[in-house]
Each structure stands twice: as structure tokens, then as C-alpha cells.
Amino acid sequence: VSTAGLRKPVRELYPSEALLRSFHGRGVPITIASDAHEPHLVGDGYGAALDLVRLVGYDTVSVFDGRQGRQEPLGP
């Protein structure tokens, strides 16, 4: 899930809620990114992304360490 669209004319997260619901229904894991090209944009829009992924039913996010992926809880 990318927050970059919030800073663009489309003004929405990618992918759309409908597509994200479809992914969730098929068990597709997710990551969350801000696609920041400037330091002050790192993490921009994360609150909105968390709200969306929780809304569609996700309770974990994929994280990677040394190219090894694992699921971590989204937290409260």
C-alpha cells in the first residue's frame, strides 16, 4: 500500500479499497510505503494507510530483514 497517491492529483492511496479487499480475500500479504524521495516525506500518510488496511481486514504487514520476510502485527 503506497501513500504516494495522497500527494498526487489523484489524492488517494494505492491500491484502491476495492482492489485491496480483493487481495485480502485471496490471502495476499501487504507492505506499506510512503515512496518518499525527500526525507520529510518518509512516513507521510501512514495513518491513512493503516486505517485503510485495517478497514479491509488486515491485521499484519510484511517486513523484511536480510531478504527474509515475516508478518508483524499492525498493533493497536
Rosetta constraint file for C-alpha pairs under 8 A:
AtomPair CA 1 CA 13 HARMONIC 6.96 0.50
AtomPair CA 1 CA 14 HARMONIC 5.60 0.50
AtomPair CA 1 CA 15 HARMONIC 6.18 0.50
AtomPair CA 1 CA 30 HARMONIC 6.81 0.50
AtomPair CA 1 CA 31 HARMONIC 6.03 0.50
AtomPair CA 1 CA 32 HARMONIC 4.68 0.50
AtomPair CA 1 CA 33 HARMONIC 6.20 0.50
AtomPair CA 1 CA 49 HARMONIC 6.86 0.50
AtomPair CA 2 CA 13 HARMONIC 5.90 0.50
AtomPair CA 2 CA 14 HARMONIC 5.17 0.50
AtomPair CA 2 CA 15 HARMONIC 7.32 0.50
AtomPair CA 2 CA 32 HARMONIC 5.93 0.50
AtomPair CA 2 CA 33 HARMONIC 4.89 0.50
AtomPair CA 2 CA 34 HARMONIC 5.56 0.50
AtomPair CA 2 CA 35 HARMONIC 6.78 0.50
AtomPair CA 2 CA 49 HARMONIC 7.55 0.50
AtomPair CA 3 CA 7 HARMONIC 7.71 0.50
AtomPair CA 3 CA 12 HARMONIC 7.51 0.50
AtomPair CA 3 CA 13 HARMONIC 5.11 0.50
AtomPair CA 3 CA 14 HARMONIC 6.73 0.50
AtomPair CA 3 CA 32 HARMONIC 7.86 0.50
AtomPair CA 3 CA 33 HARMONIC 6.38 0.50
AtomPair CA 3 CA 34 HARMONIC 4.84 0.50
AtomPair CA 3 CA 35 HARMONIC 7.14 0.50
AtomPair CA 3 CA 44 HARMONIC 7.02 0.50
AtomPair CA 3 CA 45 HARMONIC 5.54 0.50
AtomPair CA 3 CA 46 HARMONIC 6.86 0.50
AtomPair CA 3 CA 48 HARMONIC 7.96 0.50
AtomPair CA 3 CA 49 HARMONIC 6.62 0.50
AtomPair CA 4 CA 8 HARMONIC 6.89 0.50
AtomPair CA 4 CA 13 HARMONIC 6.94 0.50
AtomPair CA 4 CA 14 HARMONIC 7.69 0.50
AtomPair CA 4 CA 34 HARMONIC 5.59 0.50
AtomPair CA 4 CA 35 HARMONIC 5.74 0.50
AtomPair CA 4 CA 36 HARMONIC 7.51 0.50
AtomPair CA 5 CA 9 HARMONIC 7.47 0.50
AtomPair CA 5 CA 10 HARMONIC 6.11 0.50
AtomPair CA 5 CA 11 HARMONIC 5.40 0.50
AtomPair CA 5 CA 12 HARMONIC 5.03 0.50
AtomPair CA 5 CA 13 HARMONIC 5.22 0.50
AtomPair CA 5 CA 14 HARMONIC 6.38 0.50
AtomPair CA 6 CA 10 HARMONIC 7.06 0.50
AtomPair CA 6 CA 11 HARMONIC 4.14 0.50
AtomPair CA 6 CA 12 HARMONIC 4.80 0.50
AtomPair CA 6 CA 13 HARMONIC 5.95 0.50
AtomPair CA 6 CA 45 HARMONIC 7.21 0.50
AtomPair CA 7 CA 11 HARMONIC 6.13 0.50
AtomPair CA 12 CA 16 HARMONIC 7.69 0.50
AtomPair CA 13 CA 49 HARMONIC 7.04 0.50
AtomPair CA 15 CA 19 HARMONIC 6.12 0.50
AtomPair CA 15 CA 20 HARMONIC 6.11 0.50
AtomPair CA 16 CA 20 HARMONIC 6.11 0.50
AtomPair CA 17 CA 21 HARMONIC 6.06 0.50
AtomPair CA 17 CA 52 HARMONIC 7.14 0.50
AtomPair CA 17 CA 56 HARMONIC 7.34 0.50
AtomPair CA 18 CA 22 HARMONIC 6.39 0.50
AtomPair CA 19 CA 23 HARMONIC 6.28 0.50
AtomPair CA 20 CA 24 HARMONIC 6.14 0.50
AtomPair CA 20 CA 53 HARMONIC 7.71 0.50
AtomPair CA 20 CA 56 HARMONIC 7.11 0.50
AtomPair CA 21 CA 25 HARMONIC 6.10 0.50
AtomPair CA 21 CA 56 HARMONIC 5.47 0.50
AtomPair CA 21 CA 57 HARMONIC 7.82 0.50
AtomPair CA 22 CA 26 HARMONIC 6.41 0.50
AtomPair CA 23 CA 27 HARMONIC 6.31 0.50
AtomPair CA 23 CA 28 HARMONIC 5.10 0.50
AtomPair CA 23 CA 29 HARMONIC 7.84 0.50
AtomPair CA 24 CA 28 HARMONIC 5.62 0.50
AtomPair CA 24 CA 29 HARMONIC 7.40 0.50
AtomPair CA 24 CA 56 HARMONIC 7.23 0.50
AtomPair CA 24 CA 57 HARMONIC 7.04 0.50
AtomPair CA 24 CA 58 HARMONIC 6.92 0.50
AtomPair CA 29 CA 61 HARMONIC 6.78 0.50
AtomPair CA 29 CA 62 HARMONIC 6.42 0.50
AtomPair CA 30 CA 61 HARMONIC 5.50 0.50
AtomPair CA 30 CA 62 HARMONIC 5.68 0.50
AtomPair CA 31 CA 61 HARMONIC 5.50 0.50
AtomPair CA 31 CA 62 HARMONIC 5.17 0.50
AtomPair CA 31 CA 63 HARMONIC 6.99 0.50
AtomPair CA 32 CA 46 HARMONIC 7.67 0.50
AtomPair CA 32 CA 49 HARMONIC 7.20 0.50
AtomPair CA 32 CA 61 HARMONIC 7.45 0.50
AtomPair CA 33 CA 43 HARMONIC 7.34 0.50
AtomPair CA 33 CA 46 HARMONIC 7.81 0.50
AtomPair CA 34 CA 41 HARMONIC 7.21 0.50
AtomPair CA 34 CA 42 HARMONIC 6.02 0.50
AtomPair CA 34 CA 43 HARMONIC 5.49 0.50
AtomPair CA 34 CA 44 HARMONIC 5.97 0.50
AtomPair CA 34 CA 45 HARMONIC 7.05 0.50
AtomPair CA 34 CA 46 HARMONIC 7.21 0.50
AtomPair CA 35 CA 42 HARMONIC 7.53 0.50
AtomPair CA 36 CA 40 HARMONIC 7.99 0.50
AtomPair CA 36 CA 41 HARMONIC 5.13 0.50
AtomPair CA 36 CA 42 HARMONIC 5.21 0.50
AtomPair CA 36 CA 43 HARMONIC 7.74 0.50
AtomPair CA 36 CA 44 HARMONIC 7.93 0.50
AtomPair CA 37 CA 41 HARMONIC 7.14 0.50
AtomPair CA 38 CA 42 HARMONIC 7.18 0.50
AtomPair CA 40 CA 44 HARMONIC 7.94 0.50
AtomPair CA 45 CA 49 HARMONIC 6.44 0.50
AtomPair CA 46 CA 50 HARMONIC 6.08 0.50
AtomPair CA 47 CA 51 HARMONIC 6.21 0.50
AtomPair CA 48 CA 52 HARMONIC 6.25 0.50
AtomPair CA 49 CA 53 HARMONIC 6.21 0.50
AtomPair CA 50 CA 54 HARMONIC 6.07 0.50
AtomPair CA 50 CA 74 HARMONIC 7.84 0.50
AtomPair CA 51 CA 55 HARMONIC 6.04 0.50
AtomPair CA 52 CA 56 HARMONIC 6.45 0.50
AtomPair CA 53 CA 57 HARMONIC 6.39 0.50
AtomPair CA 53 CA 58 HARMONIC 5.37 0.50
AtomPair CA 53 CA 59 HARMONIC 7.76 0.50
AtomPair CA 54 CA 58 HARMONIC 5.09 0.50
AtomPair CA 54 CA 59 HARMONIC 6.31 0.50
AtomPair CA 59 CA 73 HARMONIC 5.81 0.50
AtomPair CA 59 CA 74 HARMONIC 5.49 0.50
AtomPair CA 59 CA 75 HARMONIC 7.80 0.50
AtomPair CA 60 CA 71 HARMONIC 5.79 0.50
AtomPair CA 60 CA 72 HARMONIC 5.20 0.50
AtomPair CA 60 CA 73 HARMONIC 4.22 0.50
AtomPair CA 60 CA 74 HARMONIC 5.08 0.50
AtomPair CA 61 CA 71 HARMONIC 5.45 0.50
AtomPair CA 61 CA 72 HARMONIC 5.46 0.50
AtomPair CA 61 CA 73 HARMONIC 6.42 0.50
AtomPair CA 61 CA 74 HARMONIC 6.37 0.50
AtomPair CA 62 CA 69 HARMONIC 6.39 0.50
AtomPair CA 62 CA 70 HARMONIC 5.61 0.50
AtomPair CA 62 CA 71 HARMONIC 4.64 0.50
AtomPair CA 62 CA 72 HARMONIC 6.35 0.50
AtomPair CA 63 CA 69 HARMONIC 5.61 0.50
AtomPair CA 63 CA 70 HARMONIC 5.58 0.50
AtomPair CA 63 CA 71 HARMONIC 6.24 0.50
AtomPair CA 63 CA 72 HARMONIC 6.83 0.50
AtomPair CA 64 CA 68 HARMONIC 5.31 0.50
AtomPair CA 64 CA 69 HARMONIC 4.33 0.50
AtomPair CA 64 CA 70 HARMONIC 6.38 0.50
AtomPair CA 65 CA 69 HARMONIC 6.55 0.50
